[in-house]
Structures are given as C-alpha cells and as structure tokens.
Amino acid sequence: MVKIKTGIIILGIFSLIGIIHGIAAASFNIFITWLLIGIWLIFSFKVFKNIKRYRSFNSPYNTAFFIIGPLVIGIFYSIWGYFTGLLGENLIEGGYLYFSLWSLIFGFPYIIFGSLSLYRCFKKYNVIYFGTKSIKARRLGYLLSISVLFFIIMFWISFYSIVDFYESLLIPLHFSIALNLLLLFISTLVIMIISGLSGTRTQLPQLTREYIAQRVNNLNNLTSPTRSSVPSRNKKSNRTTTRSSPTPTTRTTTRSSRSVSRSSRSTPTSRRQTISSRKKTTTKTTARKSITRSQNTINSRNLILYKPKPANLSIEDFKCIFCFKLPEFPKDKGRGIVICPNCRYPAHADEFKDWLRSSGLCSRCNAPIPASYKRNPKIIAVKNYLTAFKDYIRKNK
C-alpha cells in the first residue's frame, strides 16, 4: 500500500505541474512530457530497488523486468524526443542527427542498459523468468532483437511518410534521425550477429555420474564435521589406563573377586537381560511400523504439497529447475528432491545446495529462501516425490 501511495503521489505532483505548464504554454505536448517524467522516476526507483535487492541475495538479473523493461523505456523516451517541448534543443550541429538533453537524461541510460541485457541473453544467462514461467535466454534474445529492429524500421518508415497524421495529434519538433535509436539499431544488429549467430552457446554442464559424485563430495566436505577428535580421545584414554595400571598382584585379586561376584549373580541377571532385550526389540519393531504407517498416510494426504503451485500443471512443471529433467527411480536414488517453499517447484538436492552457495533466491520464482530452510532444507526421497507425479498423470489421463 505504501509503494502504491508513493507512486500515486509522484504522478499527481507531476501531472499538476504538467497542467499548469501546459496551460501557460498552450501546449499539450508539455503536459504529456511532465507526466512521462513522473512515470520515468517511478520506474527508475523500481530499478534501483530491485538491483539492491538482487545484490543482497547475490542473484543474477535474469528476469523479464531487467531484460524487456529498459528496452521499452529507452525506445519510448527516445521517440518522445521528437515531440517533447522540454529540454528538446538539439545538441548536434548540422541537423542530420538529433541528440538533446531529453535524449541524454531519459533515453540514453536505458538504451545502454537494454543493450547490455540483450547481450547477456546470448552470453551469460541460460533462462529468463516471467514470474513462475521461464524461456530459454537465447530464444528470447533472438525474439527481442528481431522485434527491436523491426519496430525501429517501421517507426522510421511511418514517421517520415505519414507526417500529417502526427500533426493532427501531436506536433513534431524535428524530423532528424534520433541518435539513441540509431545506436540501439546498430548495437542490436551487432549483438544478434556476433554474439547470437556466430557466438558460442552457453550450455549447462552434463549431469554425468562422475560430475554428480564430485559435487556431492564437495558438498559433504563443506557440511560434514571433522572426526579427528574421536580417535584422539581414545588415545588419551588408552594412555591414562596404561599409566595408572596397578601391579600384577592387585590385578589378579580384583579379577578373581569380580569373577566370584559375577558367578554368584549370573542366573538372575541373564534372565533379566533377555527379558529386557526382548522388550526393546518389540518396542523398536512397533515403533518402526508406526513410523512407516505415519509416513504412508502423510504421503497420501500431502500429495498436494509436493505439486507446484500453478493451477494448470504440465509435465514440464515436475522437472528439476536446474537440469530440466524429471526425477527417475532408481537412477536418482540417494539424490533427494528439495521443493521451493514459495512456488513448490522441485530441484535435485545436490543442485539446490550448490545453487545456495551463490544465491539466496529461488532460481524459479526469485523469492527469498528463508534462513532456516537454507540451513536445513526438507529433502524428499525421489520415490516419494514420484508418487505426486504419478498421481498427476493418473488424474489427467
């Protein structure tokens, strides 16, 4: 509520300034310009806030907000440089190219940001997330590149051929080529050709058994405590017993006395021991049976908690969010499955722990993972998780 109120307050202030300035200058363009400045400030505050949040969790910026948002803002505010009545004087002499203070302040930073984000789609990121959905980064990079090039070409064709249409709505201030759009057109073309078509693809490592065993060993070395204290204690105990050992005569007397006492009490204690051992074994077996029964009932009741949150599920939603493969049994036996506490998408336990070493956000929904869950994530057996998947298959036949 507080964030919405601050956005409404900013829009209200700049729209009021726009109304006053627009009436004084008798220009509708100036009113829209002040309104767009307010929207630009709200978006910029959101960008800096998300950057700070992602840095605190050491998370990559592979979301639609950082990929598509800067490109849209940079293109739109560069185009509005044709119509703005504020800070619109051309800084380049000659008249062939247009670059004003408006283009420098409001358009140029997001043109650079959008070009870097487009480059990362081909070189750095593997997946781009749209909320709980995802798309391959290179595929999105191609779509964005073609869309940007097509939009800029169509805008230039329509702007220079249908001038009367713009004069009936908004009055253009110049008809030169915007330097921002020209730079974005060239950079997008270069990125798509060099980084996209001829560049090497970023691939996930192949999950061979040797690679998985190596990662499991690394995680065990990080998490398992050292056991060097146990043998040292045994050594110390052995040393103390040898140093404080009595003479041979005292040893024989004590052993004989102990043997007499044991022989005199052997019959009743042996019976008691057998009875107690039988009771312990029966209690252990009953406890194990009760535990297995409770686990079976929990698995049957809480199948919904094993499934991802989206209402319309598919087989893709049950795949690991890192290797994009379905859990298999007995192939993945011993690896375990960890479910995100927010979106409930699955991941292999070893890959999930490896991801937590570099980020504190879920790789699927970008929600922060609680500290208690990071220290002790709930690991589900692959066989138990497959019960939820089989239940989904059975219901959707």
N, C-alpha and C positions, 0 to 999 in steps of 0.2 A: 504493500500500500504506500509506503514512504517513497519508493522509487517511482511509482506512477504519479504521485503527487508532485514530485520534483520535476518530472517531465512535463506535466501539465502547466506547472508554474513557468518553466522556461518558455514553452510555446506561447503561453498567454502574454508574457512580457514582450517577446519579440514580435508577436502579431500586433500588439498595441503600438509598438514603435513603428511597425510597418504601416499601420493605418494612418498614424499621424504624418509620417514622412511621405507616404503615397498621396495623401490628400494635399499636402503642401506642395509637392512637386507635380501633382496631377498625372501620376504615372502608376499604372497597375503593376508594371514590372518591379518597381521598387518595393511594393507591398509583398509580392511573392519572394523577392530577394531576402528581405528580413525574416520572413517565415522559414525560408530554407536555411538561413544561418542558425536559427534555433534548432532545427532538425539535425544539422551538422554537428552542433555542440553535443546534443544528446547521444548521437551515435559515437562520437569521439570519446565521451566519458565512458560509454559502454565498452569500447575497445580497450582503453587503458585499464579498466576494472577487470576485464577478462584476462588481459595479459598478466596482470599482477596475480590473479588467482591461479592461472596455469603455471606461472613460475614458482609459486609456493608449493605446488604439488609436483614440480619437475615434469610436467606433461607437455607433449607436443601439441601444436596448434592445428591438428588435422580435423577441423570441424568446418561445416558449411559457413559458419559466421565469419571465420577468418579467411576463407577462400573466395566466397562469392560476394560477401558484403563490401569489402574495399573496392572491388572491381566495379560494382554497381554505383557506389558513391562517387568514385573517381570519374567514371564516364558521364554520369548525370550532371555533376557540378562543372565538368569541363564544357559540356554542351550549354549549360546555363550561362556560361561566359558570353555567348552570343546575344543574350537578352538582358543581362543584369544592368541595372542603372547605377550600381555602386561598385567602386574600385574596378571599373571596366576599361580604363585607358590602356592602350597598347604600349608595351614597353619595348617592342622591337620596331625599329625604323625600317621603312620600305613597304609595309602593307601586305606582304605575301603571307607571313605567318603572324599568328596572334598569340600573345602571352601577356596577361595582365596580372595585377596584384590579386584579383579574384582567382585566376587560374593557379597562381603560385600558392595561395593560402589554402584554398578549399579543394582544389582538384589534384594538384601535383603530388602531395604526400600519399594520397590513396592510389594514384596511378602507380607509384613506385611500390607501395605495399602490395597491390594486386598483382603486379608483375612478379614479385618475389614469391608470392603464394602460388602463382601458376607454375613457376619454376620448381617449387618444392613438390608439386603434384607428380612431376616426372622424375625427380632426383632423390627426394627424401622420404615422402610418405608412401605407404602401401595401401592405406584405406582412408577414405574421407567419410565422416559420420554426419548423418542428418538425423539428429535425435537418437532413436534406437535403431534406425536403419543405416546401412552403410553401402558404399560403392567403391570400386577399385579406383585408386588415385589417378592412374594413367588414363583410364577411361574418362573420368571427369575432366582431366586436363585437356584431352582432345575435344570434348564437347564444349568446354569453356573457350578454348582457343578459336574453334570454328565459329562459335556464337559471337565472340567479340569482333572477329574480323568481318563477319557478315553484317553485324549491326553497324559498325563504323562505315563500311562501304555504302550500305543502304541509306544511312543518315546523310552522307555527303551527296549522294545522288538526289535524294528528295529535297535536301535543303537548298541546293543550287538550282533545282529545276522548278520547285513549287514555291517561289518567293511570295506570291500574292496570298497564299494560304496563311503564311506566318504573319503577314502584315495585317490580316483581318483579326487575328487573335492577339499576338504579341509582336512588338516592333523589334526586329533585329538591329543591333547596334553596329555590326560589321559583318563582312562576308569572307574574311580571310580564313585560312586553314588554322584551326586551333593546334598549337604546338603539343599540348597534352595528348590529344587524340592521335596525332601523328607519331609521337613517341610510343604510345601504347600499341598502335598498329604494328610498328616495326619490331618492338620487343616481343610481342605475341607471336609474330611470324618467325622470328629467330628462335624463340624458345621451343615452338612446336616442331621446327625443322631439325634443329641441332640436338636439343635435349629429348624431344619426343620420338621423332622418326629414326634418327641415326644414333641416339644415345643408348647406353646400356641400361637394361631394365633392372630395377631393384627387386630382388626376389627374397622371399622368406627362406631360411635355412631348411634343408630337407631333414625331416624328423626320422632319421635312421636310429636303430637301436644303440649304436655306439654314441651318437650325439645325445640321445636321451640319457644314457647311462652316465655320460660325462657331466651333464647338467645336474643330474640327481646327486652325483658325488660332490660337486661344488656346493650345492645347497646343504648337503649333510655336513660338510666341513664347516660351513658357516653357522649352522644351527646346533649341531651336536656338541655337548660339553666334553672337555678333556677328561680322560680317565687315568691320568698319571698319578693321582693321589691315592688310588686304591692299592696298587702294589707297594707303594712306599709305606703305607700303614702296616701292611703285612710284614714288610721287612723290619719295621720298628718293633712290632710285637714279637717277632722271632728273636730279635736281638735282646729284648728285655727278658724273655724267658730263659735264654741261654746264660745271661749274666747272673740272674737271680736264682739259678738252679741250685737245689740243695745237694748235700753229699749223697753218695750211693746208699749208705745205710738208712738214712731217713727215707729215701725213695722206696726201698723195699718194704719198710714198715708201713708207710702210708698206703702203698698198693695192696698189701695184704689186708690191712684193716678195711679198705674200700671194697675189696672183693668179698670179704665176710659180710659186710653190711648189705652189699648188693645181692648176695646169695640168699641171705635171710629174708629179703623183701622182694624176691624176683617174681613169685607167683601172683600176688595180688596186683602189682603194678603192671605186669604184662597184660592181664585181663583188662585192666582199666584202659591201657593204651590201645588195645584192639577195639574196645567199645567206642572210645573217643574218635579213633581213626575212621571207624565205620560211620559214625555220626557226621564227621566232617565231610566224608566223600558223598554221603546222601545229600547233605545241605548244599554242597558245591554243584551236584548234578541238578538238583531242583532249581538252584539259582540260575544256572546256565539255561535251563529250559524256559524259565520265566523271562530271562533277558531276550532269548530268541523269539519267544511269543510276542513280547512287547515291541521288538524291532519290526516283526512282520506286521503287527497292527499299525504301527506308526507309518511304515512304508505304504500300506494300503490306504490309510486315511490322508496322508500328506502328499499324495501324488501331485496335487495342485501346486504345492510349494516347490516342487522340482521343475516345474514348467516355466518358461519365460512369461513375462507379463503381457505382451501383446495379445489382443483377443483373437486375431486371425493368425494362427500359427502355421508354419510350414516346416518341412524337414530341415531347411537351412537354419531355422532358429535353434535347433538342438545341436548344431555343430560347435566345436570349440572356437572361441572368438580369436584365437591366435593362429592355429594351424588350419582352421576351416575344415576339419574332418569330424565325422561322427565318432563318438566313443565306441570301441569294439571290445568284446569279451570273447576269449581270454587274451586277446592281443594286448590290450591296455591294462591287464591285471596288475595291480600294485601301484598304478599311477594316481588313481583317485580323480575326482571331479570336484571343483570348487564353483559355487554359484554366487554371482554378484548379489549382495543383499538389497540392491536397489532395483535393477532390471531383471534379475534372476537368469541372466544368460550364462551358459556353462563355459568352463575352461579347464584344461588339464591342470592338476595341482602343481606340477613342477613348472609349467609355463606361467601359471598365475603368480607363483612365488618369485620367479625370475623377473616378471614384469614389475612387482612391487619394489624391487631394488632400485628402479629408475623412475617410478611414478607412484603417486598416491591416489590417482583417479582410475576409475574403471575404464578399460580400453574400449568398451562398447557404448556406455551412456555418459561417460565423463563425470559421473557423480563421485564425490569424495568417499573413499573407503574408510570406515571407522577404524580408529587406532586399535581397539580390542580385536576387531576382525582381522587386521593386518598381523597382529601378534599371534593369534590362534584362529586361523580360518577353518571353517567347518568343511571337512573333507568327506565326500560321499563316495562310497565304493562304486566302481564303474557298473558292476552288476546291478546294484540297487538303482542307479540312475537310469539304466536301460529299461527298468520297469515303467518309468514315466513315459519314455519314448514309445514303448510297446503299447501302453495304454492310449497314447495319442493316435498311433497307427490303427489300433482296434476301433476307436471311436470314429475315425474318418474314412473307414472302408465303405 
